[in-house]
Amino acid sequence: MRNIQQKVSVIMPCHNEAERIVHNIEETIRTFDEFRCPYEIIVIDDGSTDDTYEQVSKLKHHHKHIILNKNWENYGKGRAIKKGCRIASGDYIVFLDADMDLHPGQLQTFMDIMRLSDADAVIGSKMHPNSVLKYPWDRKLISRVYFGLIKLLFGLPIHDTQTGLKVFKREVIKKVLPRILVKQFAFDLEILANAHRLGFKIAEAPVVLNSQRKYCRIGLKAIYQTTWDTLAVFYRMHILKYYDRIDYYRRKRAKR
């Protein structure tokens, strides 16, 4: 971003996005070229059955900033992002959905908020009063119901964990990533809940969301899996105290 000298790693998971992936990556490249900061775009093809991987592979030959990796099976968005985080070399880690519902140009506002609020992470929030939203009504309903569940279970000082545009300082990802078990949609929640528990400051930013699809792609199976994973995160965090014990076990193994 402007006035940012440190490197930014953009992690873009994708699955069957052949129709628009080249345009969206090129738009991301144009945006970051305008920002004039060092950057890399890490595209993780999560088991696409179309020619998403082939199209990005061709594009990669013309753009030095692209790093391409593929899961040969569809393991889930969470696992794809986790792989991208391991590859990333930037001082800031950006999560950006490949469908470009959220334009990366908004990241300038995210970085301004991070600097002004001294936050360790800034996440897009559809619930922010200044957000401008154009997306299916059923997706709005799902978002509001899920927010109610998150607030009830975790009491996080944020209003939206699932919006697909986020920025983290590298130290947050480095500390949180070893704790993450969720491979699919509740991955974002697990990261944010652990970051908050570890004392990192999370700020919210307004977003302009322009859905490229008329209908929500979230089916009953995804809703069930996300709810189950969310309850599992709660169980591990508040009943088992699993996340609190990780550092203890790591120190214990290091002494052996």
N, C-alpha and C positions, 0 to 999 in steps of 0.2 A: 504494500500500500504506500501511498505518498508519505514521505518523511520516515519510512521504515527501511532501515538498512539491513536488518537481519533477514535471513532466508525464510520463505513461506512454503510449506508443503501442503498442496491441495490433494486431498484423498477423494477420489470419485468412484464409488462402487457402481457397477452397472449390470443389468441383466436384461437381455433381449431389447436393446436400445438402438438397433441398427438403423432404424428410420431417422434418428435425429442425433446420434452420438457424435458424428464428425462435425456437424454444425455447432453443437454445444461445446465441444472441446476447443474448436477454433475461436468461438466467442469468449471462452475463458482465457485463452492465450492473448487475445486482443485486449481484454480487460487488464490482465496482469502486466502486459507490455506498457499500457498507459500508466499503471501504478509505478512502474520503474523500480521495482524491488526484485531482488533475487528470488526465484521461485522454481518449483517443480510441480508437475501434475501427475499424480500417481493413479492410473486407471486400473481398477481391479475388476476384471470380467468374471462375474460369479456364475460360471456354468451356463453361459448363453447358448441357446440352441439355434440362433440365427447367425448372421455373419458379423456380429458386433466386434468380435476379436480381430477378424481379418481386416475390417475397416480401420480400426484404431492402429493396427500393425502397419498398414500402409501410411497412415497419417504420421506415425512416429518417425518415419524416415525423413520427414520434412521439418520436424520440430524437435530440437534438442531437449526441450523441457519435459517431454512426455516420457514417463516410465510405465510400461505395460506389464501386467501380470495376470495370470488366468487360473481360476479354480476350475477343474475339469468336471466338477459337479456343483449344483446349486446348493451351497451350504448355508446361505443366509447373509443378509446385509451386515450383521454384526461381525461375523467372522471375516468378511471381506475387508471391512474397515480396520479390524485388528491386524490383518496382514499388511494393509497399507501403512499403518502406524509403525510397524516393525521396519518397513523399508524407508520411511520418511527420515530425512536428514535436516529438516528445517527447524528454526527456532520457534516458529509458530506452526501449529497443525490445524488445517481447515478441513471440515467435513462439508462436502458439496454434493448434493444429489445430481445424478446424471441427466435427469429429465428437464433440468433448467426451469422448473417452476419458480425457483428463487435465483435471480440473476446475481452473479458474483460481484458485480459493481457495488452491491450493498455492503460489501466487506469494509469499505472505507469507514462507514458509520460504526461498524463493529469495533474497528481498531481505535477510533476516536473515543468510543465509550470505554474501551479497555484502558486507555491511557488516562482519561479523566476520572474514572472511578477506581483506578488501581486494581482492576479485576484480574483474575488469573484465567478466566474463561468468559466468553460472551456468546450467548446463544440467541438465535432468532425465536421470537415468540408471536404466535398468531393471536394471543390474548392481549398483546400490548395495545393500549388505546390508540396509538398512532399507526398501527399496522393497516395495510390496504390489502384486502383479500378477495380473490376471485377463484373460488373452487367449489366442488359439488356439495350440496346441502348434506348428503349423507356422511361425507368426510368431516364436515363441521360438527355434526351430531356425535360422531365417534370421538372426535378430539375433545369435546366438552365432557363426555361421559368418562373418558380416560383420565382427564385432568382431575375430575372429582375423586376417582379411585386413588390417584397418586397423592393428592392432598390428604386424603383420609389415612393412607398407609404410611407416608413418609414425612409429611409436613415440610416439604422443601420450600425454600424462600423464592421459588420460581413458579411460573404459571403454565409452562409448556416445555416438555422434554423432547418432543418428537419432531419439531420443525427441522428440516434437513439442511440447515446452514448454521455452522458453529465454528468458533475459533478458540483454540486452547494454547496456552504457553506450553512449551515442550515439557517442562518439569511436571505439569499436571498429568500428561499422558504417560510419562515415564513412571510416575508413582502409582497411577491408577490401573494401567493396562494389565499388570500381573494378577490383579484381582478379578478380572472380567471373565465370566463363564458363559453368558448369554450369547448365542450365535445369530439371533434373528432380531425382531423388531424392538424388544425391550432393552437392547444393547445400550441405547442412548440413556435410558433411565439408570441402568447399572453404573455407567460412567459418572453421571451427574450426582447420583446418590453417594457414591464413594468419594468423589471429589469434595462434596460438601462435608462429609463425615471426617475427611482428612484436614479440613480447615481452609480449603481453597475458596476464594471469593468468586462467585458466579453472578454475572450481570446479564440482563436481558436487553435485546434490541428490537425495535419495530422492524417489520419486514413488508415488502411488497411481494405478494404471492399471486402468480398468474398461472393457474393450472392449465397444462397443455391437454388435459383430458376432460371430457364432459362427465365421465362417470368415475366413481371411486374404484380403485383396483384392489382395495382391501376387502377380502372375502371373509366368510365366517371362519374358515380354517385359520387365517391370519389373526383374526380377533381372538379366537380361542387360544392360540399359541402365545400371543402377546400377553393376554390375561394370566395364563399359567406361568409364563416367565416372570411377570411382574410379582406374582405371589411368591415365586421361588426366591426372587431377590429380597423380598421382605423377610422371608423365613431365614435365609442365610444371614441377613444383616441383624435382625432383631431377636431371633430365637436361637439360632446356632452360634451367633457372633463370629461367623466364619471369617468375614473380612478383617475383623479386629485381631484375629490370631495369625494372619498371614505373615506380618513382619516378625512376630515371635518365632515362628517356625523357620523363616528364612535365616534369622540370626543364629538359631540353634544349629541349622545345617552348616552354616559358614564356620562355626567353631570346631566342627568335627575334623 
